[in-house]
Amino acid sequence: MEYIVLGMLMIQSMTIYELNKGFEMGLSLIYAASYGNLQYAVKKLLAKKHITFEERVENGRNKKIYHINEKGEEAFFRWMMDDNDPRNIEVMMLAKVYFLGLVQEDNDKRLIIDKLLKSVDDFSAELNGIQNSINRSELTPEEWKMAKYSLSTLDYGIGSYEFAVSWLRQVRSQI
């Protein structure tokens, strides 16, 4: 969440309210955020000195407008270039592609996509390994009643990662 907030602040300085609206307008497909989650992320970013804020009074209301600083920009770009957390690959993949336009160098964009492709390929191979290790013929009819639905979620995971690979390749070809 912190890096998504940094990415949003790279685009434009915002209040918590505007950050929340930004999530509602598109990022909610990637990451569900509440005011509480946003406030917590902003608090952590302030503690790390990755962002600053200024207070203004508009229409009789106090507003805190958050700005990313140089340290925050460095942290954001380091995250974009870092290897990916396999436990959260889908959210990370979508967030990094969402903010790819903030990366200046095409070679860096390709590197980010290549790292995402590797992570997705690795996880997809892991899922395929699980699928291949399951001997469906060894299941009793009673076990199969439950397993056929459980295994269908595995099929979904494999299919979604196959789509992710295809999509990432398409994104990379457009750089």
N, C-alpha and C positions, 0 to 999 in steps of 0.2 A: 504494500500500500504506500509506503514512504516514497518509493521510486516513481510510482504513478503520480503522486502529488508533486514530486519534483519536476516530472515531465510536464505536467499541466502548468506549473509555475514558470517553466522555461518558455512556454508559449505566451503567457500573460500573467501578470500579478493579479491576485484574486483574494476575495474574502472567503471565509468558510462557506458562506451561503453560495457564492459563485462556484467554488470547488464542488459542492454538492450538486449544483445544477449541471456542471460539466459531466459529472458521473451519470446523472439522469439522462443527459442528451446523447450518450454514446458509450461511455466507458462502463456503464452498468452491464453491458453484454460481456464484459471481460471480468469485472470485479464489482461485487455488490458492496456499496459503502453507505454507512449511516453517518449522521452527524457525529455520533460518538466515536466511530472509527476514524473519521477525518480529524476530529479534535485531538485524538490520541496520536495520530501520525504527525500532525502539525506540532504538537508538543514535543515529540521525539526529535523532529527535524530542528526545532528551535534549540533544544538541548545540545544537539550535535553541531549547532551553529551553521547549518546548511541553508537556513532561511532567516530572514528578518521580517519585521513588520513595521508599519506606520499606522498610527491611529488618526482617524479623521472623524469629524462630525458632519454628517449629511442628513438633512431634513430632521435635525434634532436627535439623531441617533449616532452613537459611537460605532465606528467601523474599524476593524483591524484588516489592513490590506497586506497580504503576505507576498514577499518577493524572494526569489532565489538569489543567492549570492555566488561568488566564484567557487567557494568550497562546495556548495550544493551542486553546481554545474559539474565540477570534477567528480563528485560522487555519482551523479546521474550517468555521466558518460562512462565511468568505470563499470557501473552496473550493466550498462548496455553492452559493453565489450566482454564482461565476465562470462565464464562458463555458466551453464544453466543448472538450476536445482531440479533434479529429476522428479522430485516429489510434487513439484508444482509446475511442470513443464507447459501445460496448456495455457495457464494464465500468463506465465512469463513470456511464452511465444507470442500470444496475442498483444500483450502490452508492448513488447519490444518492436513488433511490426507497426503497431499504432504510432509509436514515437520515432520510427525510423527516419522520417523526414527531418528530424532535428540533427541528425548526423550529417556532417558536411561532406566527408570524403566517401566516394563510391566504393573504394576498396574496403573501408571500414564497414559500410553497409553490407557488402558481400560477406565479410568475415562474420558479422553478427548472424546473418542468415545461415551461413555454413555451420556455425556452432549450434544454431537451433536445429538444423537438419540432422546433425550428428546426434544431438540429444533425443530427438524424436525417433530417429532410426534405431538408436540403442534401446529405447523403451519399447518400441514396436517389436524389436527382435526378442526382447524379454517376454512380451505378451505371447508372441508366436511360440516361444519355447514352452511356455506354460500350456498353451493349447495343444502342442504336439506331445507333451508328456502325459496328457490325460487320455487314458484308454477308455473310450466310451463303451466299448464292447464288454468291459469288465463290470459295468454297472448293472445292478439288478433292476427290474422294472420299477420297483418302488423308489430306488435311488434316482432313477432316470426322471421320474415325475418332477422332482425338485431340481435336479442337475440341469435339465434342458433349459430351464429359465436362467439359472445362474450362469451357465455357459454362454447363453445368448448375450449377456452383458460383456463377457470376454470378447465375443465376436464384434460387438459394437465398438469396444475399445480398439481392437485391431483395425476395424474399418475407419474409425475416426483418425487414427494415426496415419493410416495410408493416405487419407484425404489431406492431412496436415503436410505430409511430405510433398504431395503434388502441389498444394497451394503455396508452400514455401518456395518450391522450384519456380513457380510462376512469378511470385514476387521478386525473386532473385533475377529472373530474366528481364524484368522491367527496370532494373537499376542501370 
